[in-house]
């Protein structure tokens, strides 16, 4: 609201803004962010497993 002088947006303005910023994602291609999150989770699990092993041997 600050960018438009403090007044509220009309439904038409909101819909126009939404339509400008929506993009179609292909169905057959996985989302890059999801892939990166999975890899990060896998790396964290591996690191935790190594830490647990070190704690057991102490």
Secondary structure, 3 states (H helix, E strand, C coil): CHHHCCCCCCHHHHHHHHHHHCCCCCCCCCCHHHHHHHHHHHHHHHHHHHHHHHHHHC
